[in-house]
């Protein structure tokens, strides 16, 4: 994966992940609720996802259409983003991330307790 995907790209990825099978751009378009994008916008976003190595595109014979399949699973993407956020935002400190999540400082005892719960 080359870079983080945008919110618009994520909405497309959720459709592709949820499908469980390859989809054409028209099938993806039909599954977008309240579709406000032009078809060309969708195709551009799909191209960006291909460039980011998140989806694969295979041309359908004798048609000007492609089938799109995920290269990375939703779970694997979430792990990459979580690790990247922990590193870039919290200096790699899980403690700092947990303090931000709970909106308060954690004592050593509270932190150790949370870690033991997470490890279980």
N, CA, C and O atoms as a GROMACS GRO file, in nm:
protein
  480
    1UNK      N    1   0.085  -0.117   0.000
    1UNK     CA    2   0.000   0.000   0.000
    1UNK      C    3   0.089   0.123   0.000
    1UNK      O    4   0.183   0.133   0.079
    2UNK      N    5   0.059   0.215  -0.088
    2UNK     CA    6   0.147   0.331  -0.106
    2UNK      C    7   0.112   0.449  -0.018
    2UNK      O    8   0.202   0.523   0.023
    3UNK      N    9  -0.016   0.470   0.013
    3UNK     CA   10  -0.053   0.583   0.098
    3UNK      C   11  -0.193   0.564   0.154
    3UNK      O   12  -0.268   0.476   0.112
    4UNK      N   13  -0.225   0.647   0.251
    4UNK     CA   14  -0.354   0.642   0.316
    4UNK      C   15  -0.463   0.678   0.216
    4UNK      O   16  -0.444   0.765   0.130
    5UNK      N   17  -0.576   0.612   0.227
    5UNK     CA   18  -0.685   0.642   0.136
    5UNK      C   19  -0.776   0.751   0.195
    5UNK      O   20  -0.790   0.762   0.316
    6UNK      N   21  -0.835   0.829   0.107
    6UNK     CA   22  -0.920   0.941   0.148
    6UNK      C   23  -1.058   0.891   0.193
    6UNK      O   24  -1.090   0.773   0.178
    7UNK      N   25  -1.136   0.982   0.247
    7UNK     CA   26  -1.272   0.947   0.290
    7UNK      C   27  -1.357   0.900   0.173
    7UNK      O   28  -1.432   0.803   0.185
    8UNK      N   29  -1.346   0.967   0.060
    8UNK     CA   30  -1.422   0.927  -0.060
    8UNK      C   31  -1.378   0.788  -0.106
    8UNK      O   32  -1.460   0.703  -0.141
    9UNK      N   33  -1.248   0.765  -0.107
    9UNK     CA   34  -1.196   0.634  -0.147
    9UNK      C   35  -1.241   0.526  -0.048
    9UNK      O   36  -1.269   0.413  -0.088
   10UNK      N   37  -1.248   0.563   0.081
   10UNK     CA   38  -1.291   0.466   0.182
   10UNK      C   39  -1.436   0.423   0.159
   10UNK      O   40  -1.469   0.307   0.180
   11UNK      N   41  -1.521   0.515   0.115
   11UNK     CA   42  -1.660   0.478   0.089
   11UNK      C   43  -1.668   0.375  -0.025
   11UNK      O   44  -1.753   0.285  -0.023
   12UNK      N   45  -1.580   0.388  -0.121
   12UNK     CA   46  -1.573   0.290  -0.231
   12UNK      C   47  -1.517   0.158  -0.180
   12UNK      O   48  -1.568   0.051  -0.214
   13UNK      N   49  -1.413   0.166  -0.098
   13UNK     CA   50  -1.352   0.044  -0.045
   13UNK      C   51  -1.451  -0.037   0.038
   13UNK      O   52  -1.452  -0.160   0.030
   14UNK      N   53  -1.532   0.029   0.116
   14UNK     CA   54  -1.631  -0.044   0.197
   14UNK      C   55  -1.727  -0.122   0.109
   14UNK      O   56  -1.767  -0.234   0.143
   15UNK      N   57  -1.765  -0.065  -0.003
   15UNK     CA   58  -1.853  -0.135  -0.098
   15UNK      C   59  -1.781  -0.257  -0.154
   15UNK      O   60  -1.839  -0.366  -0.163
   16UNK      N   61  -1.656  -0.239  -0.192
   16UNK     CA   62  -1.578  -0.350  -0.250
   16UNK      C   63  -1.554  -0.459  -0.145
   16UNK      O   64  -1.570  -0.577  -0.175
   17UNK      N   65  -1.516  -0.420  -0.023
   17UNK     CA   66  -1.496  -0.519   0.084
   17UNK      C   67  -1.624  -0.593   0.116
   17UNK      O   68  -1.623  -0.715   0.131
   18UNK      N   69  -1.735  -0.521   0.125
   18UNK     CA   70  -1.862  -0.584   0.162
   18UNK      C   71  -1.915  -0.678   0.054
   18UNK      O   72  -1.988  -0.772   0.084
   19UNK      N   73  -1.880  -0.653  -0.070
   19UNK     CA   74  -1.932  -0.733  -0.181
   19UNK      C   75  -1.884  -0.878  -0.174
   19UNK      O   76  -1.962  -0.970  -0.201
   20UNK      N   77  -1.760  -0.898  -0.137
   20UNK     CA   78  -1.707  -1.034  -0.132
   20UNK      C   79  -1.684  -1.097  -0.267
   20UNK      O   80  -1.657  -1.217  -0.277
   21UNK      N   81  -1.694  -1.017  -0.371
   21UNK     CA   82  -1.670  -1.065  -0.508
   21UNK      C   83  -1.628  -0.946  -0.593
   21UNK      O   84  -1.656  -0.832  -0.557
   22UNK      N   85  -1.563  -0.970  -0.705
   22UNK     CA   86  -1.523  -0.859  -0.792
   22UNK      C   87  -1.645  -0.782  -0.841
   22UNK      O   88  -1.751  -0.840  -0.867
   23UNK      N   89  -1.630  -0.650  -0.853
   23UNK     CA   90  -1.738  -0.563  -0.900
   23UNK      C   91  -1.689  -0.476  -1.014
   23UNK      O   92  -1.572  -0.437  -1.019
   24UNK      N   93  -1.780  -0.444  -1.105
   24UNK     CA   94  -1.750  -0.346  -1.209
   24UNK      C   95  -1.775  -0.207  -1.151
   24UNK      O   96  -1.836  -0.193  -1.045
   25UNK      N   97  -1.726  -0.105  -1.221
   25UNK     CA   98  -1.749   0.032  -1.176
   25UNK      C   99  -1.899   0.064  -1.173
   25UNK      O  100  -1.944   0.137  -1.085
   26UNK      N  101  -1.975   0.011  -1.267
   26UNK     CA  102  -2.120   0.035  -1.270
   26UNK      C  103  -2.188  -0.031  -1.149
   26UNK      O  104  -2.280   0.026  -1.090
   27UNK      N  105  -2.142  -0.150  -1.112
   27UNK     CA  106  -2.197  -0.216  -0.994
   27UNK      C  107  -2.163  -0.139  -0.867
   27UNK      O  108  -2.246  -0.126  -0.777
   28UNK      N  109  -2.042  -0.088  -0.862
   28UNK     CA  110  -2.001  -0.006  -0.747
   28UNK      C  111  -2.087   0.119  -0.742
   28UNK      O  112  -2.137   0.156  -0.635
   29UNK      N  113  -2.105   0.185  -0.855
   29UNK     CA  114  -2.186   0.306  -0.863
   29UNK      C  115  -2.328   0.281  -0.814
   29UNK      O  116  -2.385   0.364  -0.742
   30UNK      N  117  -2.385   0.168  -0.850
   30UNK     CA  118  -2.524   0.137  -0.812
   30UNK      C  119  -2.538   0.112  -0.662
   30UNK      O  120  -2.648   0.120  -0.607
   31UNK      N  121  -2.427   0.082  -0.595
   31UNK     CA  122  -2.430   0.053  -0.451
   31UNK      C  123  -2.396   0.174  -0.363
   31UNK      O  124  -2.400   0.165  -0.241
   32UNK      N  125  -2.364   0.286  -0.427
   32UNK     CA  126  -2.332   0.406  -0.350
   32UNK      C  127  -2.462   0.477  -0.316
   32UNK      O  128  -2.534   0.520  -0.406
   33UNK      N  129  -2.492   0.489  -0.186
   33UNK     CA  130  -2.617   0.556  -0.149
   33UNK      C  131  -2.612   0.705  -0.184
   33UNK      O  132  -2.508   0.770  -0.168
   34UNK      N  133  -2.723   0.758  -0.231
   34UNK     CA  134  -2.732   0.901  -0.265
   34UNK      C  135  -2.617   0.945  -0.356
   34UNK      O  136  -2.550   1.044  -0.328
   35UNK      N  137  -2.596   0.872  -0.462
   35UNK     CA  138  -2.485   0.898  -0.554
   35UNK      C  139  -2.489   1.040  -0.606
   35UNK      O  140  -2.581   1.080  -0.677
   36UNK      N  141  -2.387   1.117  -0.569
   36UNK     CA  142  -2.377   1.256  -0.614
   36UNK      C  143  -2.257   1.279  -0.704
   36UNK      O  144  -2.240   1.388  -0.759
   37UNK      N  145  -2.173   1.176  -0.720
   37UNK     CA  146  -2.056   1.190  -0.805
   37UNK      C  147  -2.094   1.161  -0.949
   37UNK      O  148  -2.187   1.085  -0.978
   38UNK      N  149  -2.020   1.223  -1.039
   38UNK     CA  150  -2.030   1.185  -1.180
   38UNK      C  151  -1.959   1.050  -1.194
   38UNK      O  152  -1.873   1.015  -1.113
   39UNK      N  153  -1.997   0.976  -1.296
   39UNK     CA  154  -1.935   0.846  -1.321
   39UNK      C  155  -1.784   0.861  -1.339
   39UNK      O  156  -1.707   0.777  -1.292
   40UNK      N  157  -1.742   0.968  -1.406
   40UNK     CA  158  -1.598   0.989  -1.429
   40UNK      C  159  -1.523   1.010  -1.296
   40UNK      O  160  -1.407   0.971  -1.284
   41UNK      N  161  -1.589   1.071  -1.198
   41UNK     CA  162  -1.528   1.088  -1.066
   41UNK      C  163  -1.504   0.952  -1.002
   41UNK      O  164  -1.397   0.927  -0.946
   42UNK      N  165  -1.603   0.866  -1.010
   42UNK     CA  166  -1.589   0.731  -0.955
   42UNK      C  167  -1.473   0.657  -1.022
   42UNK      O  168  -1.391   0.596  -0.953
   43UNK      N  169  -1.465   0.664  -1.153
   43UNK     CA  170  -1.358   0.595  -1.226
   43UNK      C  171  -1.221   0.653  -1.187
   43UNK      O  172  -1.124   0.578  -1.174
   44UNK      N  173  -1.213   0.783  -1.169
   44UNK     CA  174  -1.089   0.847  -1.125
   44UNK      C  175  -1.049   0.795  -0.987
   44UNK      O  176  -0.932   0.762  -0.964
   45UNK      N  177  -1.144   0.788  -0.894
   45UNK     CA  178  -1.115   0.738  -0.759
   45UNK      C  179  -1.073   0.591  -0.763
   45UNK      O  180  -0.983   0.551  -0.689
   46UNK      N  181  -1.137   0.512  -0.847
   46UNK     CA  182  -1.097   0.372  -0.861
   46UNK      C  183  -0.953   0.362  -0.913
   46UNK      O  184  -0.876   0.278  -0.868
   47UNK      N  185  -0.919   0.449  -1.008
   47UNK     CA  186  -0.781   0.452  -1.059
   47UNK      C  187  -0.681   0.487  -0.950
   47UNK      O  188  -0.572   0.430  -0.946
   48UNK      N  189  -0.717   0.579  -0.863
   48UNK     CA  190  -0.629   0.616  -0.752
   48UNK      C  191  -0.611   0.500  -0.655
   48UNK      O  192  -0.502   0.479  -0.602
   49UNK      N  193  -0.718   0.425  -0.632
   49UNK     CA  194  -0.708   0.308  -0.544
   49UNK      C  195  -0.620   0.200  -0.605
   49UNK      O  196  -0.546   0.131  -0.534
   50UNK      N  197  -0.626   0.185  -0.736
   50UNK     CA  198  -0.537   0.091  -0.805
   50UNK      C  199  -0.393   0.138  -0.789
   50UNK      O  200  -0.304   0.058  -0.759
   51UNK      N  201  -0.368   0.268  -0.810
   51UNK     CA  202  -0.233   0.324  -0.798
   51UNK      C  203  -0.178   0.308  -0.656
   51UNK      O  204  -0.057   0.295  -0.638
   52UNK      N  205  -0.266   0.309  -0.557
   52UNK     CA  206  -0.223   0.296  -0.417
   52UNK      C  207  -0.209   0.150  -0.374
   52UNK      O  208  -0.183   0.121  -0.258
   53UNK      N  209  -0.226   0.057  -0.470
   53UNK     CA  210  -0.214  -0.086  -0.445
   53UNK      C  211  -0.313  -0.136  -0.340
   53UNK      O  212  -0.279  -0.222  -0.258
   54UNK      N  213  -0.434  -0.082  -0.343
   54UNK     CA  214  -0.539  -0.124  -0.250
   54UNK      C  215  -0.638  -0.216  -0.321
   54UNK      O  216  -0.694  -0.308  -0.260
   55UNK      N  217  -0.660  -0.191  -0.450
   55UNK     CA  218  -0.747  -0.278  -0.531
   55UNK      C  219  -0.673  -0.316  -0.659
   55UNK      O  220  -0.576  -0.252  -0.700
   56UNK      N  221  -0.724  -0.423  -0.720
   56UNK     CA  222  -0.670  -0.468  -0.848
   56UNK      C  223  -0.780  -0.449  -0.953
   56UNK      O  224  -0.899  -0.459  -0.923
   57UNK      N  225  -0.737  -0.421  -1.073
   57UNK     CA  226  -0.830  -0.396  -1.184
   57UNK      C  227  -0.796  -0.491  -1.298
   57UNK      O  228  -0.682  -0.498  -1.344
   58UNK      N  229  -0.898  -0.565  -1.343
   58UNK     CA  230  -0.881  -0.657  -1.455
   58UNK      C  231  -0.983  -0.620  -1.562
   58UNK      O  232  -1.103  -0.612  -1.535
   59UNK      N  233  -0.933  -0.598  -1.684
   59UNK     CA  234  -1.023  -0.560  -1.795
   59UNK      C  235  -1.106  -0.680  -1.838
   59UNK      O  236  -1.056  -0.792  -1.850
   60UNK      N  237  -1.234  -0.654  -1.860
   60UNK     CA  238  -1.326  -0.756  -1.910
   60UNK      C  239  -1.312  -0.760  -2.062
   60UNK      O  240  -1.312  -0.657  -2.128
   61UNK      N  241  -1.300  -0.879  -2.116
   61UNK     CA  242  -1.282  -0.895  -2.260
   61UNK      C  243  -1.391  -0.823  -2.338
   61UNK      O  244  -1.509  -0.828  -2.303
   62UNK      N  245  -1.350  -0.755  -2.446
   62UNK     CA  246  -1.438  -0.688  -2.542
   62UNK      C  247  -1.532  -0.584  -2.480
   62UNK      O  248  -1.632  -0.548  -2.542
   63UNK      N  249  -1.502  -0.539  -2.364
   63UNK     CA  250  -1.584  -0.433  -2.303
   63UNK      C  251  -1.490  -0.325  -2.252
   63UNK      O  252  -1.372  -0.349  -2.228
   64UNK      N  253  -1.544  -0.207  -2.236
   64UNK     CA  254  -1.467  -0.098  -2.178
   64UNK      C  255  -1.497  -0.093  -2.029
   64UNK      O  256  -1.533   0.011  -1.975
   65UNK      N  257  -1.482  -0.206  -1.964
   65UNK     CA  258  -1.516  -0.219  -1.823
   65UNK      C  259  -1.409  -0.302  -1.754
   65UNK      O  260  -1.342  -0.384  -1.816
   66UNK      N  261  -1.393  -0.278  -1.625
   66UNK     CA  262  -1.298  -0.352  -1.544
   66UNK      C  263  -1.369  -0.415  -1.425
   66UNK      O  264  -1.474  -0.368  -1.381
   67UNK      N  265  -1.309  -0.522  -1.374
   67UNK     CA  266  -1.354  -0.581  -1.248
   67UNK      C  267  -1.255  -0.539  -1.141
   67UNK      O  268  -1.134  -0.546  -1.161
   68UNK      N  269  -1.307  -0.494  -1.028
   68UNK     CA  270  -1.222  -0.446  -0.919
   68UNK      C  271  -1.233  -0.541  -0.800
   68UNK      O  272  -1.343  -0.578  -0.757
   69UNK      N  273  -1.117  -0.579  -0.748
   69UNK     CA  274  -1.111  -0.666  -0.630
   69UNK      C  275  -1.012  -0.607  -0.531
   69UNK      O  276  -0.914  -0.543  -0.571
   70UNK      N  277  -1.036  -0.627  -0.402
   70UNK     CA  278  -0.943  -0.573  -0.302
   70UNK      C  279  -0.812  -0.652  -0.300
   70UNK      O  280  -0.812  -0.774  -0.314
   71UNK      N  281  -0.703  -0.581  -0.282
   71UNK     CA  282  -0.572  -0.644  -0.263
   71UNK      C  283  -0.546  -0.659  -0.113
   71UNK      O  284  -0.480  -0.754  -0.070
   72UNK      N  285  -0.598  -0.566  -0.036
   72UNK     CA  286  -0.579  -0.566   0.108
   72UNK      C  287  -0.715  -0.578   0.175
   72UNK      O  288  -0.813  -0.517   0.131
   73UNK      N  289  -0.721  -0.656   0.282
   73UNK     CA  290  -0.848  -0.672   0.353
   73UNK      C  291  -0.876  -0.548   0.439
   73UNK      O  292  -0.786  -0.471   0.471
   74UNK      N  293  -1.001  -0.533   0.477
   74UNK     CA  294  -1.038  -0.420   0.562
   74UNK      C  295  -0.964  -0.427   0.695
   74UNK      O  296  -0.916  -0.325   0.745
   75UNK      N  297  -0.954  -0.546   0.751
   75UNK     CA  298  -0.884  -0.564   0.879
   75UNK      C  299  -0.736  -0.526   0.866
   75UNK      O  300  -0.683  -0.457   0.953
   76UNK      N  301  -0.670  -0.570   0.761
   76UNK     CA  302  -0.529  -0.536   0.741
   76UNK      C  303  -0.511  -0.386   0.722
   76UNK      O  304  -0.414  -0.328   0.771
   77UNK      N  305  -0.604  -0.323   0.651
   77UNK     CA  306  -0.596  -0.177   0.634
   77UNK      C  307  -0.611  -0.106   0.768
   77UNK      O  308  -0.537  -0.012   0.797
   78UNK      N  309  -0.707  -0.150   0.850
   78UNK     CA  310  -0.726  -0.088   0.981
   78UNK      C  311  -0.601  -0.101   1.068
   78UNK      O  312  -0.566  -0.008   1.140
   79UNK      N  313  -0.535  -0.217   1.061
   79UNK     CA  314  -0.413  -0.236   1.139
   79UNK      C  315  -0.303  -0.140   1.094
   79UNK      O  316  -0.233  -0.081   1.177
   80UNK      N  317  -0.288  -0.123   0.964
   80UNK     CA  318  -0.187  -0.032   0.910
   80UNK      C  319  -0.214   0.111   0.956
   80UNK      O  320  -0.123   0.180   0.999
   81UNK      N  321  -0.339   0.154   0.947
   81UNK     CA  322  -0.376   0.290   0.986
   81UNK      C  323  -0.357   0.310   1.135
   81UNK      O  324  -0.306   0.414   1.178
   82UNK      N  325  -0.396   0.212   1.216
   82UNK     CA  326  -0.381   0.224   1.361
   82UNK      C  327  -0.233   0.238   1.399
   82UNK      O  328  -0.197   0.322   1.481
   83UNK      N  329  -0.149   0.155   1.339
   83UNK     CA  330  -0.006   0.162   1.370
   83UNK      C  331   0.055   0.293   1.322
   83UNK      O  332   0.138   0.352   1.391
   84UNK      N  333   0.014   0.339   1.205
   84UNK     CA  334   0.064   0.464   1.152
   84UNK      C  335   0.022   0.582   1.240
   84UNK      O  336   0.102   0.672   1.267
   85UNK      N  337  -0.104   0.581   1.284
   85UNK     CA  338  -0.155   0.688   1.370
   85UNK      C  339  -0.083   0.687   1.505
   85UNK      O  340  -0.046   0.792   1.556
   86UNK      N  341  -0.064   0.570   1.560
   86UNK     CA  342   0.008   0.558   1.688
   86UNK      C  343   0.149   0.616   1.675
   86UNK      O  344   0.195   0.688   1.763
   87UNK      N  345   0.214   0.584   1.566
   87UNK     CA  346   0.351   0.632   1.544
   87UNK      C  347   0.356   0.782   1.516
   87UNK      O  348   0.433   0.854   1.579
   88UNK      N  349   0.273   0.829   1.423
   88UNK     CA  350   0.282   0.969   1.380
   88UNK      C  351   0.217   1.068   1.476
   88UNK      O  352   0.264   1.180   1.490
   89UNK      N  353   0.111   1.027   1.542
   89UNK     CA  354   0.038   1.119   1.628
   89UNK      C  355   0.080   1.110   1.774
   89UNK      O  356   0.086   1.211   1.844
   90UNK      N  357   0.110   0.990   1.819
   90UNK     CA  358   0.141   0.969   1.961
   90UNK      C  359   0.286   0.928   1.986
   90UNK      O  360   0.319   0.878   2.094
   91UNK      N  361   0.370   0.950   1.888
   91UNK     CA  362   0.512   0.917   1.905
   91UNK      C  363   0.537   0.771   1.936
   91UNK      O  364   0.637   0.737   1.998
   92UNK      N  365   0.446   0.685   1.893
   92UNK     CA  366   0.460   0.542   1.917
   92UNK      C  367   0.417   0.500   2.056
   92UNK      O  368   0.432   0.383   2.092
   93UNK      N  369   0.365   0.592   2.136
   93UNK     CA  370   0.328   0.563   2.274
   93UNK      C  371   0.182   0.520   2.285
   93UNK      O  372   0.090   0.600   2.264
   94UNK      N  373   0.161   0.393   2.317
   94UNK     CA  374   0.026   0.343   2.339
   94UNK      C  375  -0.037   0.415   2.459
   94UNK      O  376  -0.157   0.441   2.460
   95UNK      N  377   0.044   0.445   2.559
   95UNK     CA  378  -0.006   0.515   2.678
   95UNK      C  379  -0.065   0.652   2.639
   95UNK      O  380  -0.173   0.688   2.684
   96UNK      N  381   0.007   0.727   2.556
   96UNK     CA  382  -0.043   0.858   2.512
   96UNK      C  383  -0.173   0.843   2.433
   96UNK      O  384  -0.264   0.924   2.447
   97UNK      N  385  -0.182   0.741   2.350
   97UNK     CA  386  -0.303   0.718   2.272
   97UNK      C  387  -0.420   0.684   2.363
   97UNK      O  388  -0.531   0.734   2.343
   98UNK      N  389  -0.397   0.600   2.463
   98UNK     CA  390  -0.503   0.564   2.557
   98UNK      C  391  -0.547   0.684   2.640
   98UNK      O  392  -0.666   0.701   2.667
   99UNK      N  393  -0.451   0.768   2.680
   99UNK     CA  394  -0.486   0.891   2.754
   99UNK      C  395  -0.575   0.981   2.669
   99UNK      O  396  -0.672   1.038   2.719
  100UNK      N  397  -0.543   0.993   2.542
  100UNK     CA  398  -0.625   1.075   2.452
  100UNK      C  399  -0.763   1.013   2.435
  100UNK      O  400  -0.864   1.084   2.433
  101UNK      N  401  -0.768   0.881   2.422
  101UNK     CA  402  -0.895   0.811   2.403
  101UNK      C  403  -0.986   0.830   2.524
  101UNK      O  404  -1.106   0.853   2.508
  102UNK      N  405  -0.930   0.820   2.643
  102UNK     CA  406  -1.010   0.834   2.764
  102UNK      C  407  -1.016   0.978   2.815
  102UNK      O  408  -1.082   1.006   2.915
  103UNK      N  409  -0.948   1.069   2.745
  103UNK     CA  410  -0.948   1.212   2.778
  103UNK      C  411  -0.905   1.239   2.922
  103UNK      O  412  -0.962   1.324   2.991
  104UNK      N  413  -0.803   1.166   2.965
  104UNK     CA  414  -0.746   1.189   3.098
  104UNK      C  415  -0.613   1.116   3.110
  104UNK      O  416  -0.584   1.023   3.035
  105UNK      N  417  -0.534   1.161   3.204
  105UNK     CA  418  -0.407   1.094   3.231
  105UNK      C  419  -0.434   0.963   3.304
  105UNK      O  420  -0.530   0.952   3.381
  106UNK      N  421  -0.351   0.865   3.280
  106UNK     CA  422  -0.366   0.735   3.345
  106UNK      C  423  -0.251   0.715   3.443
  106UNK      O  424  -0.135   0.743   3.412
  107UNK      N  425  -0.285   0.666   3.560
  107UNK     CA  426  -0.180   0.630   3.656
  107UNK      C  427  -0.110   0.505   3.602
  107UNK      O  428  -0.161   0.439   3.512
  108UNK      N  429   0.006   0.475   3.658
  108UNK     CA  430   0.077   0.354   3.617
  108UNK      C  431  -0.011   0.230   3.638
  108UNK      O  432  -0.014   0.139   3.555
  109UNK      N  433  -0.082   0.228   3.749
  109UNK     CA  434  -0.168   0.115   3.781
  109UNK      C  435  -0.282   0.102   3.680
  109UNK      O  436  -0.312  -0.009   3.635
  110UNK      N  437  -0.346   0.213   3.644
  110UNK     CA  438  -0.454   0.211   3.546
  110UNK      C  439  -0.403   0.166   3.409
  110UNK      O  440  -0.468   0.086   3.340
  111UNK      N  441  -0.287   0.217   3.372
  111UNK     CA  442  -0.229   0.180   3.242
  111UNK      C  443  -0.198   0.031   3.238
  111UNK      O  444  -0.233  -0.037   3.142
  112UNK      N  445  -0.134  -0.020   3.342
  112UNK     CA  446  -0.099  -0.163   3.346
  112UNK      C  447  -0.225  -0.250   3.344
  112UNK      O  448  -0.227  -0.356   3.282
  113UNK      N  449  -0.330  -0.203   3.411
  113UNK     CA  450  -0.457  -0.277   3.412
  113UNK      C  451  -0.518  -0.282   3.271
  113UNK      O  452  -0.563  -0.387   3.226
  114UNK      N  453  -0.518  -0.168   3.203
  114UNK     CA  454  -0.568  -0.166   3.066
  114UNK      C  455  -0.489  -0.257   2.974
  114UNK      O  456  -0.546  -0.330   2.893
  115UNK      N  457  -0.359  -0.253   2.987
  115UNK     CA  458  -0.274  -0.339   2.904
  115UNK      C  459  -0.304  -0.486   2.930
  115UNK      O  460  -0.310  -0.565   2.835
  116UNK      N  461  -0.322  -0.523   3.054
  116UNK     CA  462  -0.350  -0.664   3.086
  116UNK      C  463  -0.487  -0.705   3.029
  116UNK      O  464  -0.503  -0.818   2.983
  117UNK      N  465  -0.586  -0.613   3.032
  117UNK     CA  466  -0.717  -0.641   2.972
  117UNK      C  467  -0.703  -0.658   2.821
  117UNK      O  468  -0.761  -0.749   2.763
  118UNK      N  469  -0.626  -0.571   2.758
  118UNK     CA  470  -0.606  -0.578   2.613
  118UNK      C  471  -0.537  -0.708   2.575
  118UNK      O  472  -0.573  -0.772   2.476
  119UNK      N  473  -0.438  -0.748   2.653
  119UNK     CA  474  -0.364  -0.871   2.622
  119UNK      C  475  -0.447  -0.996   2.638
  119UNK      O  476  -0.421  -1.097   2.573
  120UNK      N  477  -0.548  -0.991   2.725
  120UNK     CA  478  -0.638  -1.108   2.744
  120UNK      C  479  -0.726  -1.121   2.624
  120UNK      O  480  -0.809  -1.212   2.618
   0.00000   0.00000   0.00000
